Amino acid sequence: MKSRQGRLWEMRSGRQDRKRLLMLRYHGCITMRCMPTVDGGSPSKPSVVRRLLDDRSVAFWQVASGACAVITLLVACGTWGWARLRSPEDEVKGSPPAESAPAATGSSSLKPSTAKTEPSTQPSFVARETKHLTTLEPVKEYSWWGKWTDAPATVNDVAYKRAMTTSTCGYDLYREYLVKRQYKYFRAVVGIADDTEDAFEAEVQVINEAGTVLERATVRPGAPVSLDVAIDDVLRLKLLVTEGGCWTRTVVWGDARIVR
């Protein structure tokens, strides 16, 4: 029979052997990605979380994260570089910008406009000044057996505050104004005054310094005539009322004016 000390030594040896076996099994489970059972049975597979958190899995995820970061950085750098290298012509050919897009403030995007200005189809002359003849002094006036008067008058029930009137009997009456080729048009409404003593017709003429008749008209009571005569090449403007018999009639030059 074994002694008590021998039995104790065997029990201790058995415990050590059992611990060694458990350590070997546990080490083998780590190598084979399994976990030992509590009762020493067959090893079981570790959970998904433990498999994802072991040393090799952590290293794999670290490498994958770094690769993703590098790829993202490369894509961002490429997009920025393409936007910087894109020419303004490409932007014009593309889709039109939104109306609410703010205007670029960078000095590199400012370029002089190359749009061509279409030639104007309007006449170069613009009526900038109008002078009424009642405000000008004639250089010559003839009123034998008659007279010229600067006074308001009414023609065909229309009142003209700025009017020149003439009354004649047997002689031509005229006034001459120095316009110096500085005006474009002579305009007036010519007729017989409504309150004239003798309601007879009369002939009026617009003449230049050479004696050329630029406009001629016959006026009658209640039938005035509007004159619009080009005088851009006229030095002296002559307004003439011809003799038409000894009748006391009043001829009105209503709103007579020259237009520059």
C-alpha positions in Angstrom: 0.0 0.0 0.0 1.0 3.5 -0.8 1.8 5.8 1.9 -0.1 8.9 2.6 2.7 11.1 1.3 2.7 9.1 -1.9 -1.0 9.6 -2.4 -0.7 13.3 -1.8 2.1 13.6 -4.3 0.0 11.7 -6.9 -2.9 14.0 -6.3 -0.8 17.0 -6.7 0.8 15.6 -9.9 -2.6 14.8 -11.3 -3.8 18.4 -10.6 -0.7 19.8 -12.3 -1.2 17.5 -15.3 -4.9 18.6 -15.5 -3.9 22.2 -15.4 -1.3 21.6 -18.1 -3.8 19.9 -20.3 -6.3 22.7 -19.9 -3.6 25.2 -20.8 -2.7 23.2 -23.9 -6.3 23.0 -24.9 -6.9 26.7 -24.4 -3.8 27.5 -26.4 -5.0 25.2 -29.2 -8.4 26.9 -29.2 -6.8 30.3 -29.6 -4.8 28.9 -32.5 -7.9 27.2 -34.0 -10.2 30.2 -33.3 -12.3 28.2 -30.8 -13.0 28.4 -27.1 -12.5 25.5 -24.6 -15.5 24.2 -22.8 -15.8 24.5 -19.0 -16.1 20.8 -18.5 -13.2 20.0 -20.8 -15.4 18.7 -23.7 -15.0 19.6 -27.3 -14.1 23.2 -28.0 -16.8 25.6 -29.3 -16.5 28.4 -31.9 -15.9 31.9 -30.6 -18.6 34.6 -31.0 -18.5 37.1 -34.0 -17.5 40.0 -31.8 -14.5 38.1 -30.4 -13.5 37.1 -33.9 -13.7 40.7 -35.0 -11.7 41.9 -32.0 -8.8 39.5 -32.0 -5.3 40.7 -32.9 -5.3 39.8 -36.6 -8.8 41.2 -37.2 -7.9 44.5 -35.6 -4.8 44.8 -37.7 -6.9 44.1 -40.9 -9.5 46.8 -40.1 -6.7 49.3 -39.4 -5.2 48.6 -42.8 -8.6 48.8 -44.5 -9.5 52.1 -42.8 -6.1 53.6 -43.8 -6.7 52.6 -47.4 -10.2 54.1 -47.5 -8.8 57.4 -46.1 -6.1 57.5 -48.8 -8.6 56.8 -51.6 -10.9 59.5 -50.3 -8.1 62.0 -50.2 -7.0 61.2 -53.7 -10.6 61.6 -55.0 -10.9 65.0 -53.3 -7.6 66.3 -54.6 -8.5 65.2 -58.2 -11.9 66.9 -58.1 -10.3 70.2 -56.8 -7.6 70.0 -59.5 -10.1 69.5 -62.3 -12.2 72.4 -61.1 -9.1 74.7 -61.1 -8.0 73.6 -64.6 -11.4 73.9 -66.2 -11.5 76.8 -68.6 -14.2 79.6 -68.8 -15.1 78.3 -72.3 -16.1 75.0 -70.8 -18.4 76.7 -68.4 -20.1 78.6 -71.2 -20.6 75.4 -73.2 -22.1 73.7 -70.2 -25.5 74.2 -68.5 -26.4 77.9 -67.9 -25.7 79.1 -64.3 -28.6 79.6 -61.9 -30.0 83.1 -61.7 -29.3 83.3 -58.0 -25.6 82.4 -58.3 -23.4 85.2 -56.9 -21.0 87.0 -59.2 -17.3 86.0 -58.9 -15.1 88.4 -57.0 -11.7 86.9 -57.7 -9.4 89.1 -59.9 -8.4 86.0 -62.0 -12.0 85.6 -63.3 -12.4 89.2 -64.5 -12.0 89.6 -68.2 -12.8 92.5 -70.6 -16.1 92.2 -72.5 -15.7 91.2 -76.1 -19.4 91.8 -77.1 -19.7 93.9 -80.2 -21.9 97.0 -80.0 -24.4 97.2 -82.9 -24.4 100.5 -84.7 -27.3 102.7 -83.8 -30.1 103.0 -86.4 -31.4 106.3 -85.0 -30.5 109.6 -86.7 -27.5 111.4 -85.4 -29.4 114.6 -85.1 -31.5 115.1 -81.9 -33.7 118.1 -81.4 -32.0 119.7 -78.4 -33.2 123.3 -78.6 -36.2 125.2 -79.8 -36.4 128.9 -80.2 -39.6 130.9 -80.8 -39.3 133.7 -83.3 -41.2 136.0 -81.0 -38.1 135.9 -78.7 -35.7 136.7 -81.6 -35.0 140.1 -83.2 -35.4 140.0 -87.0 -32.4 141.2 -89.0 -34.8 142.8 -91.5 -38.5 143.7 -91.6 -40.7 145.2 -94.3 -44.2 146.4 -93.5 -45.1 149.1 -95.9 -48.8 150.0 -95.5 -49.1 147.3 -92.9 -47.4 146.1 -89.7 -46.0 143.1 -87.9 -47.1 142.4 -84.3 -45.9 139.9 -81.8 -49.1 139.2 -79.8 -51.4 136.3 -79.0 -54.0 135.4 -81.6 -56.7 132.8 -82.3 -56.9 130.7 -85.4 -59.8 128.3 -86.0 -60.7 128.6 -82.3 -57.2 127.7 -81.2 -55.3 130.3 -79.1 -51.6 130.8 -79.7 -49.9 132.7 -77.0 -46.7 133.0 -79.1 -47.8 134.4 -82.4 -46.8 136.9 -85.1 -49.5 138.7 -86.9 -49.5 140.8 -90.1 -52.1 142.9 -91.9 -51.4 144.2 -95.4 -53.0 146.2 -98.2 -51.4 146.1 -101.6 -47.8 145.3 -100.6 -45.8 142.2 -99.6 -44.7 142.0 -96.0 -41.8 139.9 -94.7 -39.4 139.3 -91.9 -35.9 137.9 -92.1 -34.1 136.0 -89.3 -30.4 135.0 -89.2 -30.3 131.2 -88.4 -26.7 130.6 -89.6 -27.4 127.0 -90.7 -27.5 126.0 -87.1 -31.1 124.7 -87.0 -32.9 121.8 -88.6 -36.5 122.9 -89.0 -38.9 125.8 -89.2 -42.3 125.0 -87.8 -45.5 127.1 -87.5 -49.3 127.0 -87.9 -50.3 129.7 -90.4 -53.9 130.9 -90.9 -56.3 133.8 -90.9 -57.2 135.3 -87.4 -60.7 134.5 -86.3 -61.3 138.2 -85.4 -60.0 139.6 -88.7 -61.9 142.5 -90.3 -62.0 141.0 -93.8 -62.1 137.2 -94.1 -60.1 136.7 -97.2 -57.4 134.2 -98.1 -53.7 134.9 -98.3 -50.5 133.3 -99.6 -47.5 132.8 -97.4 -44.0 131.7 -98.4 -40.8 130.5 -96.6 -37.7 131.6 -98.5 -33.9 131.3 -98.0 -31.2 133.9 -98.6 -30.9 133.0 -102.2 -34.6 133.7 -102.9 -35.5 130.1 -103.3 -39.0 129.3 -102.1 -38.8 126.4 -99.7 -42.5 126.3 -98.9 -45.6 128.0 -100.2 -49.2 127.8 -98.9 -52.5 129.4 -99.2 -54.4 130.0 -96.0 -58.2 130.7 -95.6 -60.4 131.6 -92.6 -61.0 128.4 -90.6 -58.4 126.4 -92.6 -54.9 126.9 -91.1 -51.8 125.2 -92.6 -49.1 123.5 -90.6 -45.6 124.2 -91.9 -42.6 121.9 -91.3 -39.7 123.2 -93.4 -36.1 121.9 -93.4 -33.6 124.8 -92.9 -30.4 123.0 -92.1 -28.7 124.7 -95.1 -30.3 128.1 -94.7 -28.4 131.2 -93.6 -31.2 133.7 -93.6 -34.8 132.7 -93.1 -37.5 134.9 -94.8 -41.2 134.7 -94.0 -43.3 136.4 -96.6 -47.0 137.3 -96.9 -47.9 138.2 -100.5 -50.1 141.1 -101.6 -53.6 139.9 -102.4 -55.5 143.1 -102.9 -56.3 145.9 -100.5 -58.1 143.9 -97.9 -57.7 144.4 -94.1 -57.1 140.8 -93.1 -54.8 139.5 -90.4 -52.4 136.6 -91.1 -51.2 134.7 -88.1 -48.0 132.7 -87.7 -48.9 130.7 -84.7 -46.2 129.1 -82.5 -43.5 130.0 -85.1 -40.2 128.4 -84.1 -36.9 127.0 -85.2 -35.6 123.7 -84.0 -32.0 122.7 -83.6 
